[in-house]
Amino acid sequence: MSKKDYYEVLGVGKSASADEIKAAYRKKAIQYHPDKNPGDKEAEEKFKEAAEAYDVLSNPEKRQRYDQFGHAGVGSSAAGGGFSGGGMSMDDIFDQFGDLFGGHFGGFGSFGGFSGFGGRSRGGGRTVQKGSDLRVKVKLNLKEIAHGVEKKIKVKKYVPCATCHGSGAEDDKSVTTCNTCHGSGYVTRVSNTILGQMQTQSVCPTCGGQGKVIVNKCPVCNGEGVVRDEEVISINIPAGVMEGMQLSVRGKGNAARRGGMNGDLLVVIEEEPDKELIRDENDLVYNLLLTIPQAILGDTVEVPTVEGRAKVKVDAGTQPGKVLRLRGKGLPSVNGYGTGDLLVNVSVYIPETLSSEEKVNMRQMQSSPNFQPNQSIKEKIFNKFRNLVG
């Protein structure tokens, strides 16, 4: 099951400050605290989910990896333990984050009357518009993956209108305070229920939560504040990325209507298949085909690497299926945890046709004891295939 976005879990934007993240987590923890929801397994999972999100987003290093690589960047090895590695108990959460509540995390009653208007808000609760994210695919070859690369791509997207500077209004006098919400961005309704009067808040239907309305719209963007255009964006792709990995370039998505927050550019990695090398996570695999004389007598051969060619010594009597390992000749880990190897998988070419003279020579060699496998060789090959099947 795929994990939820940590920012969505806490209900904050990707540009949220450390204080905003802390406040959002505190609110979620209060809402789903076990003391307030006894026996509610769903609330308990949401409580743990919020703690996991806070564990990552409150740590600048983990947050940076998460923003760039998503959940893959804060797995058990990348996150360095803690919640994002999985397995944190309720007691662990209380011990690790209890100080956010003055050391009284254990009981819900100690939280008091914490309250606030939810959602992304600014300026007394006014809703902040956010532009939509864009997704593009970038193809990389093995050399680019090995070293990292800067790519420049042209993206069609919404950008702020140059005429109204993104406001959507013809001029400054064309924007007035909303008469429905009086500039707050939300409206309050009171309803009578069997439990008494209930007060609810919702986004103002007149201004859409912005607190202001446009009287005269910009003639270029028709009041939207954005227009369609193209932008060339530079993307720094780190070494070691993998097929399907998604990187995030903050603020390079579509511009928001009327001066809100830009969306993000999501970059999906595509690997161009190499003609000779096969990728296996951080290792590279090359299938080396030897002739019978090379396998019997030994030889020095060249094999491809990311950087070019490398010479490899093949010992006399090398058996098909043997793997020669060139350490450090693979790909680096995207999280900086070492470099893979180049694995040279040895195969031996068996001719399909022979001349009459070659057949005579082969029959003569066939009777030689050196061409007959001994018992240890038979056992070695048998065990090798048994391990493959098992």
Salt bridges, closest charged atoms under 4 A:
ASP35 OD2 - HIS33 ND1 3.90
GLU44 OE2 - LYS48 NZ 3.52
GLU52 OE2 - LYS3 NZ 2.54
ASP55 OD2 - LYS62 NZ 3.32
GLU61 OE2 - ARG65 NH1 3.05
ASP67 OD2 - ARG250 NH2 2.39
ASP133 OD1 - LYS130 NZ 3.31
GLU144 OE2 - LYS151 NZ 3.05
GLU224 OE1 - ARG257 NE 2.59
GLU230 OE1 - LYS154 NZ 3.96
GLU231 OE1 - LYS157 NZ 2.77
GLU231 OE2 - LYS252 NZ 3.40
ASP264 OD2 - LYS14 NZ 3.08
GLU270 OE2 - LYS137 NZ 3.68
GLU271 OE2 - ARG279 NH1 2.65
GLU276 OE1 - ARG309 NH1 3.43
GLU302 OE1 - ARG309 NE 3.96
GLU307 OE2 - HIS147 NE2 2.48
ASP341 OD2 - ARG325 NH1 2.85
ASP341 OD2 - ARG327 NH1 3.66
